[in-house]
Amino acid sequence: MKTDLEEFEKKIGYTFKNKDLLTEALAHSSYANETRVCRSNERLEFLGDSVLSIVVSKYLFTHFKHLPEGELSKLRASLVCESALFEFSKKIDLGQYILLGRGEELTGGRTRPSIVSDAFEAVIAAVYLDGGVEAARKYVLGFIPEDLDRSSAKALRDYKTFLQEIIQQNPEEKVEYVLTGESGPDHDRLFEVEVRMDTNVIGRGKGHSKKQAEQMAAKEALELMGYKY
C-alpha cells in the first residue's frame, strides 16, 4: 500500500484543496470499519457514477454526431462498465493507493476489479466536489482512448447492453436481473444472478460483485441465444 497522497495527486494530474476528500475516496469500507478514522468511499462512489455518466455522455454526443441513440448508449456503456474502469485504473496504479482493512489486504483486494472500479468512481466524485465540473471533466476525459470507435469499444464487452438491445426489438418482452445467492466471507463474496425474460430464466452468472455476476448472466443468455459478442 502506498500512502503518499501527493504522489497520487501527481499521477492523476490534480491537486486537492481538501485532502480529506481524497482520503475518503480511497478508503474501502473494510478500512473505514476497522480504523474509524474516516468514512468509506461508498457515498462518493454513488456520486462519481453519475458524474462519470454525464461527462462521457456529453463527450460522445459532441464527438459522434453521426451515431444514433442506440449506438451512443452502447458506446457509453462500454466506457463506464466495471471492466473498463478497472483498465483505466491501471493507468494511475489506483489499486496501490486504496486504503484496505486487513482482511481485504490479505485476500488480494488491491487487484479485485469491483473494489478498484468503485474507488475509481469515488475519486471522480472527489475531484468534482473539490474542483467543480470542469476539473472532473478534464480528469475523466484523460482516460478516453484517442482512437475510440465502435470496434474498440466493443472489446470492453458490455453484455448487458447488447442483450437489452436485442430484447428491445420485441417491446412486449421484459428483462430483469435477480440475485439468487451469496456465499463466502465478507471480504471475498461470490454473487449468483439469474437474468429472466418474462419470469423465464435465460441465463445465470457468478461474480465477485453484483455487476460482474449480471454481466456473466447476460453473456450466458447471449450464447444460449446463438449470439457471438
Helices and strands as residue ranges (DSSP letters): H 5-12, H 19-26, H 29-35, H 42-63, H 69-80, H 82-90, G 94-96, H 102-106, G 109-111, H 113-131, H 133-141, H 150-154, H 159-167, E 175-183, G 186-188, E 190-197, E 200-207, H 210-224
